[in-house]
Amino acid sequence: MSVMFLPLRLIPVPVQCVVMTTVLGLVFSRDASLKPYLRDMEGKVFRIHVRDTDTIMFLGFTRGKAWVHSTYDGMVDVRLNATTAGFARMCFGHEDPDDLVFQQVLKLSGDSDAMLRFKKLFAAADLDWERELRASFGDFFGSRVARAAHALVAAEQKVADGSRQAVSNSLREMNMPDAERLQAWQAGVEHLSHQISRCKGRVTRVEHTLKHLQEHAAAAQQSQ
């Protein structure tokens, strides 16, 4: 699935809705190959929750067109939940949403069939938010939003890298193994396990030989 939403805290929610409706409308209307995917989405509604700003928006599909509203009173088919940075990673960082779901950055719940159809639509659209924003609203607006999104993604990555380094340093101070040392230990354990298996094989062969010799000696005594 390609990029999806534009929930940036710099833009008021009603404006976000107008921006997304405009961009999606232009993208979907100019590509005739998307019409079958849009028909499959007819009547589907997605609830988008941006956790850190507690922003809620609704994305729906009616008569082959997409709409984004800040309120909706009906039933929703799918619920999407992520932080502003999480959505920015999809929209401008071009990260695979499936990977973000696995990392629990993006949380999905609801109708699995609607999710699959949604994924197919946006994969076929191959939407580039930065390009579309520049084309629809001008270079100034598009570039400003894109810079803010990229800065947010970079900041989150820096925090994540710093957290991993802090954990690694703490483990070293406690003489606990980090990932590299664990890998070396695992290799050592696997080598030792292999050696033990070889020794067991040799012991088994020796036991069989002794048993054979004992049987042979017993037979010789009986023959005497």
C-alpha positions in Angstrom: 0.0 0.0 0.0 1.3 3.4 -0.9 0.9 6.7 1.0 -2.5 7.5 2.5 -3.2 10.5 4.7 -1.9 14.0 5.6 -2.6 14.5 9.3 -0.1 17.2 10.2 -0.6 19.2 13.4 0.3 22.4 11.5 -3.0 22.4 9.7 -6.5 22.8 11.2 -8.7 19.7 10.9 -11.3 21.2 8.5 -8.5 22.4 6.2 -6.9 19.0 6.3 -10.2 17.5 5.2 -10.5 20.0 2.3 -6.9 19.4 1.2 -7.2 15.6 1.3 -10.6 15.6 -0.5 -9.1 17.9 -3.2 -6.0 15.8 -3.7 -7.8 12.4 -3.7 -10.5 13.8 -6.0 -7.9 14.9 -8.6 -5.8 11.7 -8.4 -8.8 9.4 -8.7 -10.6 11.4 -11.5 -7.6 11.6 -13.8 -6.8 7.9 -13.8 -9.5 5.8 -15.4 -7.8 2.6 -14.4 -8.8 3.3 -10.8 -12.6 3.3 -11.4 -13.0 -0.5 -10.7 -11.1 -0.1 -7.4 -13.3 2.9 -6.5 -16.5 0.9 -7.3 -15.3 -1.8 -4.9 -15.0 0.9 -2.2 -18.5 2.2 -2.6 -20.1 3.1 0.7 -17.0 2.2 2.8 -16.1 4.6 5.6 -12.7 4.8 7.4 -12.2 6.4 10.8 -8.8 8.0 11.1 -7.5 8.8 14.6 -4.3 10.8 15.1 -3.4 9.9 18.7 -1.0 12.6 19.7 -3.3 15.4 18.6 -6.5 13.5 19.3 -7.7 14.4 15.8 -10.5 12.3 14.2 -11.4 12.4 10.6 -13.5 10.2 8.3 -12.6 9.0 4.8 -15.5 7.7 2.7 -16.3 6.7 -0.8 -19.6 7.6 -2.6 -20.4 7.3 -6.3 -16.8 6.8 -7.3 -15.5 9.7 -5.4 -13.6 10.1 -2.1 -14.6 12.5 0.6 -12.9 13.5 3.9 -15.0 15.0 6.8 -14.2 15.9 10.3 -17.6 14.4 11.6 -19.7 11.4 10.6 -22.7 9.9 12.3 -22.9 6.6 10.5 -21.2 3.2 10.9 -17.5 2.9 10.0 -16.0 -0.1 8.4 -12.3 0.3 9.4 -10.5 2.2 12.2 -7.0 3.5 11.7 -4.9 4.7 14.6 -1.4 6.2 14.6 0.5 9.3 15.7 1.2 12.3 13.5 4.7 10.9 12.9 3.3 7.5 12.1 1.1 8.9 9.3 3.9 11.1 8.1 6.1 8.1 7.7 3.5 6.6 5.3 2.7 9.8 3.5 6.1 11.3 3.1 8.6 8.7 4.3 7.1 6.2 1.9 7.2 3.4 4.5 5.2 0.3 3.9 2.0 0.4 6.0 2.2 -3.4 6.5 5.6 -2.9 8.1 4.2 -0.1 10.3 1.3 -2.4 11.4 3.9 -5.1 12.3 5.8 -2.5 14.3 2.5 -1.4 15.9 3.1 2.2 14.6 -0.2 1.9 12.8 -3.1 0.0 14.3 -6.0 -1.3 12.2 -9.3 -2.8 13.2 -12.6 -3.6 11.4 -13.6 -5.2 8.2 -10.7 -7.1 6.7 -12.2 -7.2 3.2 -12.6 -3.4 3.3 -8.9 -3.1 4.4 -7.8 -5.3 1.5 -9.8 -3.3 -1.1 -8.5 0.0 0.4 -4.9 -1.3 0.1 -5.4 -2.3 -3.5 -6.8 1.1 -4.4 -4.0 3.1 -2.9 -1.4 0.7 -4.3 -2.8 1.2 -7.8 -3.0 5.0 -7.3 0.7 5.2 -6.1 -0.1 8.5 -4.5 2.8 10.9 -3.9 1.5 13.5 -1.4 4.3 16.0 -1.9 3.9 16.0 -5.7 0.2 16.3 -5.5 0.2 19.1 -2.9 2.6 21.1 -5.0 0.5 20.6 -8.1 -2.8 21.3 -6.4 -1.9 24.1 -3.9 1.4 25.5 -5.2 5.0 24.9 -4.4 5.0 27.1 -1.3 2.3 25.2 0.5 3.4 21.8 -0.8 7.0 22.2 0.1 6.2 23.7 3.5 4.1 20.7 4.5 6.6 18.3 3.0 9.5 19.8 5.0 7.5 19.7 8.2 6.6 16.0 7.6 10.2 15.0 6.7 11.5 16.9 9.8 8.9 15.0 11.9 10.0 11.6 10.5 13.7 12.5 11.0 13.0 13.6 14.6 11.2 10.4 15.4 14.1 8.3 13.9 16.6 10.3 15.9 14.7 9.6 19.1 14.4 5.9 18.2 18.1 5.7 17.5 18.9 7.5 20.7 16.7 5.1 22.7 18.3 2.0 21.2 21.8 3.4 21.9 20.8 4.2 25.5 19.5 0.7 26.0 22.7 -0.8 24.5 24.8 1.4 26.8 22.8 0.4 29.9 23.2 -3.3 29.0 26.9 -2.9 28.6 27.2 -1.2 32.0 25.3 -4.0 33.6 27.5 -6.5 31.7 24.4 -7.7 29.8 24.7 -8.7 26.2 23.6 -6.4 23.4 22.5 -7.7 20.0 26.0 -8.1 18.7 27.2 -10.0 21.7 24.1 -12.2 21.7 24.8 -13.1 18.1 28.3 -14.1 19.0 27.1 -16.1 22.0 24.5 -17.8 19.8 27.2 -18.7 17.3 29.3 -20.1 20.2 26.4 -22.1 21.6 25.6 -23.5 18.1 29.3 -24.6 17.6 29.3 -26.2 21.1 26.0 -28.0 20.4 27.5 -29.3 17.1 30.6 -30.6 19.0 28.4 -32.2 21.6 26.4 -34.0 18.9 29.6 -35.3 17.3 30.8 -36.6 20.7 27.5 -38.3 21.3 27.8 -40.0 18.0 31.3 -41.3 18.9 30.1 -42.5 22.3 27.2 -44.3 20.7 29.6 -46.0 18.2 31.9 -47.0 21.1 29.0 -48.4 23.1 27.9 -50.5 20.1 31.5 -51.8 19.6 31.8 -52.7 23.3 28.4 -54.4 23.2 29.5 -56.4 20.1 32.8 -57.4 21.8 30.9 -58.5 25.0 28.6 -60.6 22.9 31.5 -62.1 21.0 33.3 -62.9 24.3 30.2 -64.4 25.8 29.7 -66.6 22.7 33.4 -67.7 22.9 33.0 -68.7 26.6 29.9 -70.7 25.8 31.7 -72.6 23.0 34.4 -73.7 25.4 
